[in-house]
Amino acid sequence: MADPITTDDRTTTSAPTAADDRTRAYWNTRHREQDDLTAGGHIGLDRPGHEIFYALRLGTLLTLIGDLSNPPSPLFVLDAGCGEGRLARALSRCGHRVDAIDTSSEAIAHARAKGGGPRYAEASLTGWRSPWLYDVVLCVDVLLHVRDDAQWAASLRNLASLVRVTGRLIVSDEDGHARTALGDSIVHRTTAAYRSALQPLGLHHTLSKPYGFRENPVGFHVFTRIR
Ligand SMILES: C[S@@+](CC[C@H](N)C(=O)[O-])C[C@H]1O[C@@H](n2cnc3c(N)ncnc32)[C@H](O)[C@@H]1O
């Protein structure tokens, strides 16, 4: 197992707000009570459904990232909001060098216990700092759980800053035209909102690829850093 990344001043963030605390509490409970298959998946799916959901998305991610792996010079990947590390471990097995962060201490504790290659750290989307830039920054089914628009924008700004020029930022949300809030834990933003937030930062919208899983309307948005 690679050394865990310690929480030090590279991973500090601004003082947590009450909303941050509620988010962490929600996810800590979910990660304490469920395993790596169901905690980060989709409420309502059974275990076989979750297996298919993860396998399909991993396959799609690999087509987006590319199917080459080169042990002496692996792709540097950040999985931001990694949950208990299911996708991060799979990408690590595919030969990539993976850093994986999550704001939930329970998620990171479970992920570290499983090991499997990635370096894990407890950090938020806005708080993670890295001494290196990444070829690929992934943020899978996380931003749609960030309800506060200012925090959503700040998260995108930080993630964008971590992508090397010509690298990719892959986020997931609906490919829609209307902002929709579901219950008190999900807000879908429009594809145009992602473009407006990322284009000024040098990230060009390359393509959107739906998960294609049953009736799930979410998919990957791929942004390429051009400057
Ligand atoms: C639906 S799960 C997805 C987990 C993983 N990406 C996957 O697909 O298996 C959402 C994860 O995002 C994390 N999360 C939510 N808000 C976050 C934030 N602001 N910074 C970092 N992680 C966050 C939660 O703790 C949770 O583990």
The ligand as an SDF file (V2000), in Angstrom:
LIG
                    3D

 27 29  0  0  0  0  0  0  0  0999 V2000
  -22.1980    9.7320   -3.9610 C   0  0  0  0  0  0  0  0  0  0  0  0
  -20.6490    9.6140   -3.1320 S   0  0  0  0  0  0  0  0  0  0  0  0
  -19.5970    9.2660   -4.5080 C   0  0  0  0  0  0  0  0  0  0  0  0
  -18.3220    8.5730   -4.0860 C   0  0  0  0  0  0  0  0  0  0  0  0
  -17.4050    8.1570   -5.2430 C   0  0  0  0  0  0  0  0  0  0  0  0
  -17.0660    9.2660   -6.0960 N   0  0  0  0  0  0  0  0  0  0  0  0
  -18.0370    7.0410   -6.0440 C   0  0  0  0  0  0  0  0  0  0  0  0
  -18.5110    7.3250   -7.1500 O   0  0  0  0  0  0  0  0  0  0  0  0
  -18.0470    5.9160   -5.5540 O   0  0  0  0  0  0  0  0  0  0  0  0
  -20.2690   11.3080   -2.7580 C   0  0  0  0  0  0  0  0  0  0  0  0
  -18.9700   11.4740   -1.9520 C   0  0  0  0  0  0  0  0  0  0  0  0
  -18.5900   12.8380   -1.9940 O   0  0  0  0  0  0  0  0  0  0  0  0
  -18.0600   13.2020   -0.7260 C   0  0  0  0  0  0  0  0  0  0  0  0
  -18.1960   14.6610   -0.6240 N   0  0  0  0  0  0  0  0  0  0  0  0
  -19.3250   15.3990   -0.5320 C   0  0  0  0  0  0  0  0  0  0  0  0
  -19.0290   16.7100   -0.5070 N   0  0  0  0  0  0  0  0  0  0  0  0
  -17.6710   16.7960   -0.5820 C   0  0  0  0  0  0  0  0  0  0  0  0
  -16.7440   17.8810   -0.6070 C   0  0  0  0  0  0  0  0  0  0  0  0
  -17.1650   19.1520   -0.5570 N   0  0  0  0  0  0  0  0  0  0  0  0
  -15.4270   17.6090   -0.6770 N   0  0  0  0  0  0  0  0  0  0  0  0
  -14.9820   16.3150   -0.7540 C   0  0  0  0  0  0  0  0  0  0  0  0
  -15.8150   15.2510   -0.7290 N   0  0  0  0  0  0  0  0  0  0  0  0
  -17.1440   15.4890   -0.6560 C   0  0  0  0  0  0  0  0  0  0  0  0
  -18.8870   12.4230    0.2660 C   0  0  0  0  0  0  0  0  0  0  0  0
  -18.2400   12.2780    1.5070 O   0  0  0  0  0  0  0  0  0  0  0  0
  -19.0810   11.1000   -0.4780 C   0  0  0  0  0  0  0  0  0  0  0  0
  -18.0910   10.1770   -0.1490 O   0  0  0  0  0  0  0  0  0  0  0  0
  1  2  1  0
  2  3  1  0
  2 10  1  0
  3  4  1  0
  4  5  1  0
  5  6  1  0
  5  7  1  0
  7  8  2  0
  7  9  1  0
 10 11  1  0
 11 12  1  0
 11 26  1  0
 12 13  1  0
 13 14  1  0
 13 24  1  0
 14 15  1  0
 14 23  1  0
 15 16  2  0
 16 17  1  0
 17 18  1  0
 17 23  2  0
 18 19  1  0
 18 20  2  0
 20 21  1  0
 21 22  2  0
 22 23  1  0
 24 25  1  0
 24 26  1  0
 26 27  1  0
M  CHG  2   2   1   9  -1
M  END
$$$$
